[in-house]
């Protein structure tokens, strides 16, 4: 008697198994296969978010470290404070440090309002002095979860730089993929693209002056501890040549959430 071969949606015969089995099994397997296909389509389409002038990333690598700590005194309010540190020149030169703190108020289940104060210091090289800047930040964020395996978010910021007296509007749409449906509940993937629009330039430059595209893996480690590792491509438009210059960035988060 021939041995009967069985198929599993979790094993190597996943795609063949999607066309065999009971009706309930078929629905479950085909739903998972559809999710895999949709994730692939979204990732492939992400490249459309980059500036059309882009041809390749720059040679320099930077490391940006974030250390956010957040807590919720009430169900509607979340307060947070985040330290920010950056190294350039292939991650060797420490050139940026700062902290941003404030709070969010959840107006509805799909919209949050926030206000933050951002203090930062930068220097052009290790031999030059640090220059500080104060920035006042207003936020409005939107979120929508159409299915258990995907979440859509949009982060909007209006900033006023008190050092150079300039307004900046930042918009960052994000797509998140929680992996609980794959048995990886503490893990989620996300990609986003942040566009910068600077105002009050002294010349006739386009207000669209910076673009940040990010692909990340976010993990809840244990209790309040979490971490994120990401690749970010940062593009800045030169005022002199009107061309885009790009930098590779390794982004890491060490998070505490209470």
LINVEN-V145656 format. One record per helix or strand. SS is the DSSP state (@ for helix, = for strand). FROM is the first residue (numbers start at 1). LEN is the number of residues. If there is no record, write none. Layout:
SS,FROM,LEN + SS,FROM,LEN
//
This chain:
@,14,4 + @,23,27 + =,61,11 + =,77,12 + =,93,16 + =,111,12 + =,131,17 + =,150,12 + =,166,14 + @,180,3 + =,184,15 + =,208,15 + =,225,13 + =,244,14
//
